[in-house]
């Protein structure tokens, strides 16, 4: 099918000093169009993976689920959805003539996670999802030379509705704390995408990072798990138990995901072999003081407002532990309980790195 992009007459996005420019974005698009339509990759400082996808109207919506979503959103076809999106980003609607010609309109969808930007949000969220949807257009030209970015931080459970719920943004003008961290990280993610896809960047671009953002492939061995157990136990683990648990964890690591329950049971065994606190999601300050004191081997008392319980206690607990260069963390049980442990503050970064490597999910609080 014929490709076409519609024009508008706004300022063109091609600042040679920023990575959020047409030349860079279009190079990523060309890679997706010519090499591979989608890819996920690991990137330093990003939870899970960065997801980069090429989509096209109407082809990417030409399946039963897509058609149902379009109808549920009150539209007759994919072109009507696209015209609704175009309204947001000041691009002229697609004409009936071009719809009949079945022209394709491509776009890029980039997804990644960041940590919540505030301590208050961290009480309720472990990670924030960011969606950047990029459409191409023409500015004072008959050829494609510009782009528009739509954004939201919600899951696209209904993809069509998710797309319609995005907002037109300027990455230089975030409206809140979530956008501020997401927009800033977007620049670094674009750099990571270019490194992964081996796209050469112009020398004029002022990069946020001078390091290689793609982590090296690291083999996970028994020693990897030994280091992990040593760090979560602050070294308080017998050598015989250390060898036994690390060997078991490596064996579970190599199992297929269908053996999930056996794998998780191994994780619990590892944590319960060191000083930890398996707590319901509801707990009071007295419990926290008692069990954390048991874990660190000395009395821990902390100040807190009256009627403060459970996760609302975390800032006060962490402030008290910080005086000892310690930090409270938890294994992610994916349930309604915590499996707390105390780590040396200087080891937290490495624990999180090993968590990513070993697939044993631990979280800061």
SVG drawing of the C-alpha trace seen along z (x, -y; Angstrom):
<svg xmlns="http://www.w3.org/2000/svg" viewBox="-20 -27 51 55">
<polyline fill="none" stroke="black" stroke-width="0.4" points="0.0,0.0 1.0,-3.6 2.5,-5.5 1.4,-9.1 1.8,-11.6 -0.4,-14.7 0.9,-18.2 0.4,-21.0 2.2,-24.3 3.6,-24.5 7.3,-24.8 9.4,-21.9 10.9,-19.6 14.5,-19.3 16.8,-21.0 20.3,-19.6 21.3,-19.7 18.5,-17.5 17.9,-13.8 14.2,-14.4 14.5,-15.6 13.1,-14.5 16.4,-13.2 16.8,-10.8 13.1,-9.8 12.9,-9.1 16.1,-7.0 14.4,-4.9 11.3,-4.6 13.4,-3.6 15.0,-0.9 11.6,0.4 10.2,0.2 13.2,1.9 14.7,4.2 12.2,5.3 8.7,4.1 9.2,4.4 11.8,5.1 12.3,5.2 15.6,4.6 17.2,4.2 18.6,0.8 20.6,-0.4 18.5,-2.2 15.2,-1.0 13.0,1.5 12.1,4.6 12.5,3.7 12.1,0.9 9.4,1.8 9.6,0.2 6.9,1.0 5.9,0.0 2.2,-0.2 0.1,-1.3 -3.4,-2.6 -5.5,-0.7 -3.5,2.6 -2.5,2.9 -6.2,2.7 -7.4,5.1 -8.2,8.0 -11.2,9.1 -10.0,7.6 -9.0,4.3 -12.3,4.0 -14.3,4.7 -12.3,2.0 -12.9,-0.5 -16.7,0.2 -16.8,0.1 -15.1,-3.4 -17.9,-4.6 -16.1,-4.6 -16.8,-2.7 -13.2,-2.1 -9.5,-2.7 -9.4,-5.8 -12.0,-7.5 -9.9,-6.7 -6.9,-8.1 -8.7,-11.3 -9.8,-11.6 -6.1,-11.3 -5.1,-13.8 -7.5,-16.4 -5.3,-16.4 -2.1,-17.0 -3.2,-19.5 -2.8,-17.3 -5.4,-17.7 -7.9,-14.8 -7.6,-12.1 -9.7,-12.7 -12.3,-10.3 -10.2,-9.9 -7.2,-8.8 -9.3,-6.4 -10.6,-4.8 -7.0,-4.5 -6.3,-2.6 -3.2,-4.6 -1.2,-3.5 -0.3,-5.8 2.6,-4.6 3.5,-5.5 5.9,-4.4 4.9,-3.4 7.6,-3.4 7.0,-2.0 9.2,-2.0 9.0,-2.2 10.5,-4.6 10.4,-4.7 7.6,-6.8 8.8,-10.4 7.6,-11.1 7.8,-9.2 4.0,-9.4 3.5,-7.7 6.1,-5.0 3.7,-3.9 1.2,-2.8 3.2,-2.1 6.5,-0.3 6.9,-1.5 5.3,-4.0 4.6,-3.1 5.2,-5.7 3.8,-5.5 5.1,-7.8 3.2,-7.5 4.9,-9.3 3.1,-10.3 4.8,-11.8 3.7,-14.8 4.9,-17.5 5.7,-21.1 5.9,-23.6 6.8,-20.7 5.2,-18.0 7.6,-15.5 7.6,-14.0 9.8,-16.2 8.2,-16.5 6.5,-14.6 4.0,-14.9 4.2,-13.1 1.2,-11.8 1.7,-10.5 0.0,-8.8 1.1,-6.7 -1.7,-4.1 -1.8,-0.5 -3.3,0.0 -5.7,2.8 -8.0,1.7 -5.4,0.5 -7.8,-1.7 -9.1,-3.4 -5.6,-3.8 -4.5,-5.6 -7.5,-7.9 -6.8,-8.7 -3.3,-10.0 -2.6,-13.7 -0.5,-15.8 2.7,-16.9 5.8,-19.0 8.6,-17.1 10.1,-20.4 7.0,-21.3 6.0,-18.6 2.8,-19.3 3.4,-17.2 6.1,-15.1 5.3,-11.9 5.7,-13.7 8.8,-15.4 10.6,-12.2 9.1,-10.4 10.0,-13.1 13.6,-13.4 14.0,-9.6 12.5,-9.6 15.7,-11.3 17.9,-8.7 15.6,-5.9 16.0,-7.3 19.7,-7.2 19.4,-3.6 17.3,-2.7 19.9,-4.1 22.7,-2.2 20.7,1.0 19.8,0.5 23.3,-0.8 21.9,-4.1 24.6,-6.7 23.7,-9.9 24.8,-13.4 27.8,-14.8 25.8,-18.0 23.4,-16.2 24.0,-16.9 23.6,-13.4 22.3,-12.9 24.7,-10.0 28.2,-9.3 28.1,-5.6 27.0,-2.5 23.3,-2.2 23.0,1.4 24.0,3.8 26.5,6.5 25.2,10.1 26.1,11.6 26.0,15.3 24.1,16.1 26.0,18.7 25.8,20.1 28.2,17.4 25.7,14.8 23.1,16.2 25.7,16.5 26.5,12.8 22.7,12.0 22.2,14.0 25.2,12.5 23.9,9.0 20.3,9.5 21.6,11.2 24.3,8.5 26.8,11.4 25.0,13.2 24.6,16.6 26.5,19.8 28.6,21.0 27.0,24.4 23.5,22.9 24.8,20.3 26.0,23.0 22.8,25.1 20.4,22.2 22.4,20.7 22.6,24.1 18.9,24.5 18.2,21.0 20.3,21.6 18.5,24.9 15.2,23.1 16.5,20.2 17.0,22.7 13.5,24.2 10.8,23.3 8.1,20.8 5.5,23.6 7.2,24.7 6.5,21.3 5.3,22.5 8.4,24.5 10.6,21.5 8.7,19.1 8.9,21.7 12.7,21.6 12.7,17.8 10.8,17.9 13.2,20.6 16.2,18.3 14.7,15.3 13.5,17.3 17.0,18.7 18.2,15.2 16.8,12.6 13.6,11.5 10.0,10.5 7.1,12.1 4.3,9.6 0.7,9.1 0.2,6.0 -1.4,4.4 1.0,4.0 1.4,1.6 4.4,-0.4 5.0,1.9 5.3,4.9 7.7,3.0 9.9,1.9 10.0,5.4 10.7,7.4 13.2,4.9 15.1,4.8 15.3,8.6 16.6,8.4 19.3,5.8 20.2,7.2 19.6,4.0 16.7,1.9 15.2,-0.4 12.8,-3.1 11.3,-5.7 9.0,-8.7 5.7,-8.6 2.4,-10.5 -0.5,-8.9 -2.8,-6.6 0.0,-5.8 0.1,-2.2 1.4,0.2 3.0,-1.4 2.5,-4.9 5.2,-4.0 7.9,-3.4 9.4,-7.0 9.8,-7.0 11.3,-3.5 13.7,-4.4 14.8,-7.6 15.6,-5.6 17.5,-2.9 19.4,-5.5 21.2,-6.6 22.6,-3.0 23.4,-3.1 20.6,-0.5 17.5,-0.3 14.3,1.7 13.5,3.7 11.0,6.4 10.8,9.4 7.9,8.9 5.5,11.7 2.9,10.7 0.4,11.2 -1.1,9.3 2.0,9.6 5.5,8.4 8.7,10.3 10.9,7.6 14.7,7.7 17.3,5.1 20.2,4.3 23.3,2.1 22.5,-1.1 25.7,-0.9 24.5,2.5 21.1,1.5 22.1,0.6 23.9,4.0 21.0,5.9 18.6,4.3 21.1,5.2 21.2,8.8 17.5,8.8 17.2,8.0 19.8,10.7 18.3,13.5 14.6,12.6 14.2,12.6 12.0,9.5 12.9,7.2 11.7,3.6 12.7,0.5 10.1,-1.0"/>
</svg>
